[in-house]
Amino acid sequence: MNLFADIRALVVTELEAMMAQGALPEGLALDNVTVEPPRDAAHGDMATNAAMVLAKPAKANPREIAGQLADRLAKDARIERAEVAGPGFINLALAPAVWGGVVKAVLSDRASFGRSELGEGRRVNVEFVSANPTGPMHVGHTRGAVFGDALASLLAYAGYEVTREYYINDGGAQVDVLARSVYLRYLEAHGQDVAFEDGTYPGDYLVPVGEALKAKVGDAFVDKGEQFWLEEVRDFATEAMMALIREDLAALGVEMDVFFSEKALYGTGKIEAAIDDLRGKGLIYEGKLKPPKGKLPDDWEAREQTLFKSTDYGDDEDRPVQKADGAWAYFAPDIAYHYDKVSRGFDELIDVFGADHGGYVKRMKAAVAALSEERVPLDVKLIQLVKLFKDGQEFKMSKRAGTFVTLRDVVDEVGADVTRFVMLTRKNDAPLDFDFAKALEQSKDNPVFYVQYAHARVRSVMRKAEAAGWKLDQITILDQDLDTLHEAELPVARKLAEWPRLVEIAAKGHEPHRIAFYLYELAQAFHALWNRGNDTPELRFFQEGNEGASLPKIALAKAVSVVISSGLGILGVTPAEEMR
């Protein structure tokens, strides 16, 4: 059940009838007609912009259209009142029985309530995290991991077939640096004094890797030149780091479907195949780039390079894919990787990048548009930085200095559930402050506690009812009379009705933070009703000795727990049974 979609369908039906009867011109496009919650709850339960968007193409006064449409809508049994407001909006008040129907729909559908067929089974690849395999993940990676995983769950909930993918950046110079850093720890494990030069990774996380390398090869590499050990140590170190990253992801509750190695693109013909595909479309040419902005002509040496016509697809300038010396440019393997994803038959691609990749978005979108002949859209979501605070002090992190705060540090401090929820309390492109003290605070100002507390309160009511010997099975709960909800209970039912609509909005916009925001608002409505019961006993969910009055209210509370559980499931957070 999607009440907003149902009422919009009613509006569309009446508009089509008005066209058929000559009250409106035939053939008007209705795609932009919406039915939404009004900005001010005092205006009603829903509002439609139908008259406003049709006035110009219909060459009619919007208030005249609205008046006729409102009269028609008011005849439907679900509509208690339809009023024209302002320049032509229509505010709708729904009949009380409608809200009871929403609660029953939640209780009947349970975990399926709110699920959507929006995606129609389309295949979506969500690539996220993709951290360089040079060390454990830090808090910045944590936010990207949570966002990507929650987005994947949201899309699956909305009817898409989703693949979670991690791109292992193991083909660049950074893995050589990793190998050299591990080699120093290997020498250290043999009792040698070592010095970490600038550009190496001095973090203690490589100590056990150096010791493991010693256990594997003994002293075979001691005091030997790089040509004897670099390749083997590079593979060994990369595998060790990926094992650590997998453990970190598991601690956060993230499970990838695919790990794709950049190294697998080299020497396999995959880069060549991607570039040849673009060349066959007339998009590869030999040329010289203009000087970068701020460079004087005498500072710039233009070299003949192999370039991709990315400007044909909206980029600011064409991009090099092969250097003058024949080596592949940094962009080439990324083109090949996305060519592979397109070739695998995905209908949509989503890349979750760090904020420092902002300048990379246009060229990547251009490449995917060219490779897929604009069939496969690519959405790039940039993840802004996270600032950590503890005891009023900001934590600083630096991977090269070995003093960064890891994902495991955060999870061990506050738990995976709190970490995940807090990471979704801001939109992905907005900076986020993560305060350890506030994340564990038991107050309304802590959204994860506030939502969990609502679910725990429902469970406490259920336990009391069960202890009293009341039947709470599905048949009994659905048999309750919910057609006459108390006025104080209506805000909760209204908020429940928004869930299916909210899921589709969040899925269309690739915005899982909307789920966290909605859950807070639902919890807020529930807690407000709970608190009113402190002053008005007949509003209490559990009224000792009064099963008849309690069960309909328990049904409403249970509906709240169903939706909270579904929402938390999308976020990857376990609903709380009780709070301590």
HELIX and SHEET records of a PDB file:
HELIX    1   1 LEU A    3  ALA A   20  1                                  18    
HELIX    2   2 ALA A   41  HIS A   43  5                                   3    
HELIX    3   3 ALA A   50  ALA A   58  1                                   9    
HELIX    4   4 PRO A   62  LEU A   73  1                                  12    
HELIX    5   5 PRO A   96  ASP A  109  1                                  14    
HELIX    6   6 ARG A  110  SER A  112  5                                   3    
HELIX    7   7 VAL A  139  TYR A  157  1                                  19    
HELIX    8   8 ALA A  173  ALA A  189  1                                  17    
HELIX    9   9 ASP A  204  LEU A  206  5                                   3    
HELIX   10  10 VAL A  207  VAL A  217  1                                  11    
HELIX   11  11 GLU A  226  LEU A  252  1                                  27    
HELIX   12  12 GLU A  262  LEU A  265  5                                   4    
HELIX   13  13 LYS A  270  GLY A  280  1                                  11    
HELIX   14  14 PRO A  297  ASP A  299  5                                   3    
HELIX   15  15 SER A  310  TYR A  313  5                                   4    
HELIX   16  16 PHE A  331  SER A  343  1                                  13    
HELIX   17  17 ALA A  355  TYR A  360  5                                   6    
HELIX   18  18 VAL A  361  LEU A  371  1                                  11    
HELIX   19  19 LEU A  407  VAL A  414  1                                   8    
HELIX   20  20 ALA A  416  MET A  423  1                                   8    
HELIX   21  21 PHE A  436  LEU A  440  1                                   5    
HELIX   22  22 PRO A  447  ALA A  467  1                                  21    
HELIX   23  23 GLN A  474  LEU A  478  1                                   5    
HELIX   24  24 GLU A  487  GLU A  489  5                                   3    
HELIX   25  25 LEU A  490  ALA A  497  1                                   8    
HELIX   26  26 TRP A  499  GLY A  509  1                                  11    
HELIX   27  27 HIS A  513  ASP A  535  1                                  23    
HELIX   28  28 PRO A  537  LEU A  539  5                                   3    
HELIX   29  29 GLU A  547  LEU A  571  1                                  25    
SHEET    1   A 4 VAL A  35  GLU A  36  0                                        
SHEET    2   A 4 MET A  46  THR A  48 -1                                        
SHEET    3   A 4 PHE A  89  LEU A  94 -1                                        
SHEET    4   A 4 ILE A  79  ALA A  85 -1                                        
SHEET    1   B 5 VAL A 258  SER A 261  0                                        
SHEET    2   B 5 GLU A 161  ILE A 168  1                                        
SHEET    3   B 5 ARG A 123  GLU A 127  1                                        
SHEET    4   B 5 GLU A 348  GLY A 354  1                                        
SHEET    5   B 5 LEU A 378  ILE A 383  1                                        
SHEET    1   C 3 ILE A 284  GLY A 287  0                                        
SHEET    2   C 3 GLN A 305  PHE A 308 -1                                        
SHEET    3   C 3 ARG A 319  GLN A 322 -1                                        
SHEET    1   D 3 GLN A 393  PHE A 395  0                                        
SHEET    2   D 3 VAL A 386  LYS A 390 -1                                        
SHEET    3   D 3 LEU A 432  ASP A 435  1                                        
END                                                                             
